[in-house]
Amino acid sequence: MTMQRAASHSGVFEPEQLQILQRVFDQACIDRGHSRVGIEGENLAAMIMGLFHNGIVSEADLQAALKKRLDKKP
């Protein structure tokens, strides 16, 4: 639900784009052991939306960019 809320605040998306964003978000939560709700989920959703708005729009590219960003964090 967090990804849908983040997307609704970020603009208009095509259904296919929302599906990609949701899959990337869900996988990131699973990979990191984060809850989909709460601050961890909100932070992941915000990162994914930021990457998407910066032109990273394919699912594979979003996953790779998110992993790279998260792996850099201390």
C-alpha positions in Angstrom: 0.0 0.0 0.0 2.9 2.4 0.7 4.0 2.4 -3.0 0.5 3.2 -4.2 0.3 6.1 -1.7 3.8 7.4 -2.9 2.7 7.1 -6.5 -0.5 9.0 -5.9 1.5 11.9 -4.5 4.0 11.8 -7.3 1.8 12.2 -10.4 -0.1 10.2 -13.0 1.1 6.8 -14.0 0.1 4.2 -16.5 -1.1 0.9 -15.0 2.0 -0.8 -16.4 4.2 1.7 -14.7 2.4 1.2 -11.4 2.8 -2.6 -11.7 6.6 -2.2 -12.3 6.9 0.1 -9.3 4.9 -2.2 -7.1 7.0 -5.3 -8.1 10.3 -3.5 -7.5 9.0 -2.3 -4.1 7.7 -5.7 -3.1 10.9 -7.4 -4.1 13.0 -4.8 -2.2 11.0 -5.4 0.9 11.5 -9.1 0.6 15.2 -8.8 -0.1 15.8 -6.4 2.8 13.4 -7.9 5.2 11.5 -4.6 5.5 7.9 -4.2 6.3 5.8 -2.7 3.5 4.3 -0.2 6.0 6.1 2.1 8.3 9.2 4.2 7.9 11.3 1.5 6.1 8.6 0.9 3.5 8.1 4.6 3.0 11.8 5.2 2.6 12.0 2.4 0.0 9.0 3.8 -1.9 10.5 7.2 -1.9 13.8 5.9 -3.3 12.1 3.9 -6.0 9.9 6.9 -7.0 13.0 9.1 -7.1 14.9 6.7 -9.3 11.8 6.5 -11.6 11.5 10.2 -11.8 15.2 10.4 -12.8 14.5 8.3 -15.8 15.2 4.8 -14.6 12.0 3.2 -15.8 12.6 -0.5 -16.6 12.1 -3.0 -13.8 15.5 -4.5 -14.1 17.2 -1.1 -14.2 15.2 0.1 -11.2 16.1 -3.0 -9.2 19.8 -2.6 -10.0 19.8 1.1 -9.2 18.0 0.6 -6.0 20.3 -2.2 -4.9 23.3 -0.1 -5.7 21.9 2.8 -3.7 20.9 0.7 -0.7 24.3 -1.2 -0.7 26.1 2.2 -0.4 24.2 3.2 2.7 26.1 2.7 6.0 
